[in-house]
């Protein structure tokens, strides 16, 4: 089966750093995505990892360890606007292509002043 | 258009009625996906279209659900004889090419919020 786990909720303080973890057990792996979703809005792409290591993009970084089935999203210098759900998604293979995404349930992050 | 568009944004229907949800993908994107998101839940894959290939319908929850994509562009998701458990936000996404890699990023539309009374 396909299983992606991430914490349901997290809270953090404005200006701080927060790490959102994601573990996965999937039949096949061809990349891991992180999306941000504000309440009532569509998910928007944040980051993509396919090789082990850290990908840095401004205040956001994402890490992947394929051998451990583990990823994290690191948010630095938190701002109030970072309050949102963060979705971890694994791309798995299927006949006809390699673009099926399996999503975790998401982590709701609340940033407080 | 600049992004994926979906219509209607909200749909309220009575149990047992049929509904049609529409998705216009980003121009030039060859792949199109439908997902369902129930309140407080993650995204549930429903169906995937890529070019002229047969669609991957493995995520459709029942035979009441069907989807088509005409002319390789616009897609319609149809739910027949709606049930209350069908209430959710239905999200459509498109991507440039289904071959893996960063260009394969899925871009989401704003969704259609379906409420079945």
Interface residues (C-beta under 8 A of the other chain):
Chain A: X4 X30 X31 X33 X35 X41 X42 X43 X44 X45 X48 X50 X87 X89 X91 X94 X95 X96 X97 X98 X99 X100 X101 X102 X103 X104 X105 X106
Chain B: X4 X31 X33 X35 X40 X41 X42 X43 X44 X45 X48 X50 X53 X54 X56 X58 X91 X95 X98 X99 X100 X101 X102 X104 X105 X106 X107 X108 X109 X110 X111
